[in-house]
Amino acid sequence: MTDSTDNEQYFTQAVAELGEKQPVIASCAIFNANGVKIVDKGTTINLGLYERLMQHKLSAPIESCVSSSNTVTGKSLRVSAEAILNEIPFFARMAPDTKSRKLLLDALETMPLPAPIAFQLTIARDVHPEIYLQLIRTALTAAWLAKTPLLSRFDVNIASTAGMLHDIGMLHVDPLLLSPEHTLNSALQRQLYSHPLVSTMLIERHHQYPKEVVRAVSEHHEYMDGSGYPRHLIGDAISPLGKLLSLAKVVAAMFSPDRDAPELRLSVLLRMNTHRYENTMALQIIGMLQSPADSMTTQLEHLSDPMQLLLNIDEALGQWSVELTKDPNLSAARREGLTLVAVQLQKIQRALAQVGAAPDQLAYLGSETLDNNLLNEMTLITREAGWQLRTAARQTRSRWRAVPGEAYPAALQAWLDCVDAVIAKIGGFETLDHVSAETA
């Protein structure tokens, strides 16, 4: 897990930044771990006090020792959620009538909000608004997914609560993780992979949330095929609410303000990753999406020839040699690693067939000029397939664990070279799912 000192550093800095925007007051005296008082009750917390706070390990979490004048409340959560329902057509379709809208909004307004949790959500709203809006969108999506005839209002409420709290651990990690253009080094990756556990710790200490919520928060980056983190759970080892939350947070991410064509992106993402998400719920989301002809108002940056690039990807997939895993000189660990990669490549091939982008399916499109909507979709499919292929190659190198000076077997090196060439042709592609990027 991330070092606790780092957690305190980054969150304390955010507290001090909030103090520059609105009054933040020590609601009690703040002591260090040795029992020495370092801040008096009633002291204003701001950047001028940051260095003093960071010179000590505190005896209690700082969010338990401070308060602000404009703290998040159930009513303010409702207002923020209602704005999203009004402004984003996809979310408006979740609640087309007064009754369903009231159910979703009531779930958010009535969630338990002990003072330290409310203060952390205030930090999100006023210092890291991108996290705050992502939490609101996730809560709405989770509540909507839980709103079925088989589940009760209580189930809707705990799904909404899990969605609202799942990422508060991100408030306690290096803010560089919030910068999409920043390359992750090993230290940042450790923080990233531990943040579900940090979120779990932060909510578990208050004893006001059902165990289902606590468990789901710890599982919100776990995926059905075991490719998630932090525990690489597979299938039904993930709780029902954990499966729901892992999908809800991806849906929410697609509607961040910096993404164009979010519904098409989400459609491609879910159809290309059927192995990662619970199928019934994923189909429920897909059924809510508008067709490209209805929803596309933005011109995506197209790849110059996505059809040819898809054929190049298929060629790279086909160049993988099954003989690699049969080499008697391979260690058991390397053989197992290559077998896992082979399974991953098969999933990519199946995904391409499911979205109509296998070679024989592409042949039906012929050489005619693609219309804008189809070109948009093929561009996104190519980028997602390219990302998955690149991930497979990276995992191959990682699992092989080559020692200095060691060469890969000729067949494996030829495949890696082929993949690198295809990725170079695709260029600086983005992932469709920023959460997927975290596991690359």
N, C-alpha and C positions, 0 to 999 in steps of 0.2 A: 504494500500500500504506500501511497505518497507519504513522505515524512510529515509528521504533524506540525513541525515548525514551519514548513513551507505552507501548509494549509492555513496556519495562523497569519503568516506574512501576507499572503495574497488577499485573504478576506479582510484582515485588519486594514490593509491599504484601501480596499473598497469602502469600508466603514468611514475612514478618514475623508475619502473623496465625497461620500454622501454628506458629511459634515460641512463641506464647502458649499453645498446646494441648499441644505435645510438644516435647522437645528437638530443636532444629535447630542444627547445628554447622557452622562453616566447615571443610570437609574439606581445604582448602589456603588459603594466604594469598590474599586478594582484592586485586587491583591495579586502579587506574583506567587509562584509555587512555594516560596519559602514563607509566605504569610506576611510579607511586607507590603504595606499599602503604597500603590504607585499613582493612583488617581482618586481624588475625593469624589464623593457623591455630588451630583449636580454640575460637575465640570463639563464644559463643552468639548466635544471630540471633533477634531479636524486634522488637517495635514500637519499642522504645527505640533501636534501631540503624537504623531505617528512614530517618530524615532524613539520616543520614550517608551511607548508601548512595545516596540519591537526589541527593546533591550532586555525584556523579561519574558519568561514563560508564565502565562497567566494561570491562576488557580482555578478559574472557571472560564468557559467559552465566552468570548467577548459579546456574542449576540445575546447572551443571558444577562449582560451587565449594562446595556445601553438601550435607549429608546429614541424615537424620532417623533417629530410633530405631525407627520403626515404618513403614518404607517398604513400598509395595505390592510384592508378589512374585507370581510365577505361581500359587503356592498360594492366596494371598489373593484373586486374581482368580477362581480356581476356586470358592472359597467364596461369593463375591458372586454369581457366575453361577448356582450351584446354588440359592441362595436365591430367585432370580428364577424359575427353572424350577419350584420348589416352590410359589411363592406366586401366580403369575399363570397362570391356566388356559390362555391362548393360548400362552404359552411352554412350558407343560407338554406341550401337544399337539405341539410341535415335536420333542420327544424322548420318545415314549411307551414306549420300551423301553430297557433298560440299554445296549445297543450304541450306539444313536444318541445317547443322553445322554453316554456316555463320549467319543464323537467330538467333540461340541461343547465339552465341558469340557476335554478334552485340548488342543484347538486354542488355547484361551485360556491354559492353564497353561504351554504350551511356547513361547509367542511370545517373540521376543527382547526383553529388557528392559535395555538399557544404563542405567547409574545415573541419568543426567539424565532419561531418559524415565520410569523408575520414580518418580523424585522428583516429576515433574510430575503423574503419576497419583495420587501421594499428596496433592498439593495439591488435585486434583479431589475425591478421596474425603473429605478432612477439612476443606476450606474451601468447596468448591463441590460438595456431594454430588449435587445435581441433575444436574450435568454427568457426574459419575462413573457414576451409575446409567443415564443415557442412553447412555453409551459401552458399558457392559456389555450393555444390551438391543440396541444396534446390532450389537455383535460377535456375539451369539447369532443374531440375525436374518440377518446376512450369512453366517455359517457355515452356517445351515440352508438358505439359498437356494443356496449353492454345493454342497450335499450332493446331487449327482445322479449317476446312473450314468456320465455322460460326464466327470465331473470327479474328480480324484484327492484323496487326503488333503492333499497339498500345496496344492491349490486351496482347500480348506476352511480350511486354516491361514492362508493369506494373506488370505482374505476376512475371517476373524475378526480378524486383526491390523489390517487397514484399518479395520474397524468400531470397534476399540478406540482407534485413534489419530486418527480423522478430525477430531475437534473439540478437540484439545488447544490449537489456536490461540485458542479462546475463553477460555482461562485467561490470555491475554495482552492482552485488550481490556478496555474499561471495563465494570465489573460491572453498570452500568445496562442493558447489553444483555441481561442475564439476568432483568430485571424486565419481565414481560409487559405491565404497565400503563403502562410508560414510553413516551412518544412519541419516535420516533427523529428527531433533527435531522440535518443534513447531515454533521456530524462523526461521529456514531454510525453513520450509514449507511456512511460510508467504511470505518470499522473492521469493520463487519459484512461488507461485500462483500469485504474483503481477508482475512478470517480463514481461508478455505481455503488461501490462499497462505502465511499465517503457519504453519498446521499443516504444510504441505508443507516449508517451510524447517526447521522444528524437527525433523522426522524424517529429512530428507534428509542432514543434517550428520553422522549417525552411521554411514552406509554399512552398516547391518546389515539393511536392509529391501529386498526385491525392488523393481525399478523399477515393477512393476505396482501395488504398494501405494502408492508415492509418487505415481504418476499418479492413481490412484483417489481418494486423499485430496484432491488438487487439484481433482477433478471432483465432489466429493460434493454440490455445490449446482447442478450442471448438469442440465438436463432435456431430454428428447427433442425438444421443440418449440422449443428455443432460448431459453426464457424464464428460464433459470437464470443463474448468475454463478459466477466472475468473467469468463468468456470467451464466454458465450452460445453454447456449442457446440450443434450440432444432430445428432440421430440417431447415426449410426455414427462421427461425430467424437469421441464419448464412448467411452471404452474399455469392454469388457464388465464389468470390475470396477467402473468408475465408475458404470455404469448400475445395477448391483446395489447399490452403496453409497448412491446417491441415493434408492433405494426403501427400503433397510433403515433408514436414519436416520429416515425419515418414519414407518415402522411403529413404531419404538422410541418416537418422540415421542408417539404416541397413547396409550401406556401409562404416561405419567408419573402420579404419584399424584394430581395435582389434576384429572384428567379423569374424568368419569363416562361410562358407556356407551362404552368405548373401541373395542369391536369394531364396534358400529354406526357410530360416527364414522369408523372406518377404512374400512369398507365403502362408505359414502357418498363419502368422499374419493377413493378409488381409482376408483369408478365414475363420478365427476364429473370426473376428470382423466386419462382414458385417453390423452390426447395427451402427457402429461408423463412417463409411466413405461413401461418396457419391458413389453410386453403379456403375454408368457408368465409372467414373474415376478410381475406384478401379479395375474394370474389364480391363480397358485399361492398367493398370500397370501389372496385372496378365498375360495379353496376351503378354507382353514383356519379361517375365521371361522364362529362359530356363528350360527344364525338369531336374530333379535331375540326370538322367543318363548322361546328357550332361554337367552339371555344377558342379557336386560334385567331388571335388578333395581332400577334407579334411575329415578326420574321426572325427565325433563329439563324445563327451563323452556320450555314451549311458546309459540310465537307464537300470537296470538289467532286468526288465520285464514290459515294458510300456503297454503291452496289459492288464495285470492284474491290473495295476494302473489305466488305463482307466475304467475298470470295477468297481474299488473302487470309482472312481470319480462319475460314474453313480449311484452307491449305495448311495453316500452322497447326490446327487441331488434328488434322489427318496425318501430320508428319510425326506425331508422337509414336514411338515404337513400343509395342507391348513386350518386346524382347528385353527391354531395359530391366524390367522387374524380374526376369528369369535368369539374370547373370549370377552364376553360383558364387562369384567372388564378392558379391555385395553383402554387407553386414545386414542383419535383421532390421536395424533402425532405418538404413537407407532404402531397403526394399519396401518397408512399410510406408516411408515417406513418398516414394515414387508411386506406390499403389494409390495413395490418397490423392495425388496429383492427377492420376489417370481418371479417377472417379470425378474429380472436379471438372476435367475437360469434357467428360461425357455429359455432365450437367449443362455446360455451355452449349454443346451441340443440341441437346434436347430443347433448351430455352430458345435457341435460334429457330428451330423448327416450329415451336409453339407460337412464335410471333410472325411466322411466315417469311423468315429470312434464311432458310436453308438453300443451298445452291439450286436444287430443282424447283423450289418455289420462286426464287429470284428469276429463273429462266422464263417463267410465265409473264413476268413484267416486261420482258423484251428490252429493246434498246430505245424505246420511246422516251421522250422527255417526261420526267416525273413532275406531277403537279406539286404545288408548294406544300400541301399538307403531307403528302407521301414522302417528299424530300425531308421534311422536318422529322417525321417518324423514323425514316431510315438513318438519318444522321444520329438521332438519339440511340437507336438500337446499336449502331456501329460503335459509338463511344462507350456504351455500357458493355458490349461484348469485348471491346478492346481493353477496358479496365479489368474485366474478369480474367482475360487472358494474361495481362500483365501481372495481376495478382498471383496467378498460378505459377508463372515463371519465377517471381520473387520468392514464393514459398518453396519452390523446387530448390533454389539456391540455398535458402535458409535451412531446409531439412537435410540437404546433402552434407552440410558442415565441412566443406573442403578445408584441408590443412594448407598452410602456406606452401606454394609451389606445386600443389596437386592439380592435375588436369582432370576435367570431366571426361567420361567415356565419349568416344567420337560421336555416337548417335545422340547422346544427350546434349553435347555441345552444339551439334547441328540444329537440334530443335530450339535451343535457347537463342541461337543466332537468327533463326527464322522468326521467332516471336519478336525479338528486338527490332528486326527489320520492319515487321508489320506495325509495331507500335510507333516507330519513327515516321511511318507514312501517315498514320492518323494524326500525329502531332500532339500539341499541348491540350489534350482532351481533358474535360472535367468529368467527375463522376456524377451520376444522376442523384446520388444519395450521399450527402456529406457524412452520414453515419457509416456508410460502406467504406468511405475513404479512411476512416479511423482504423480499420482492420487491415489496411493494405500493407 
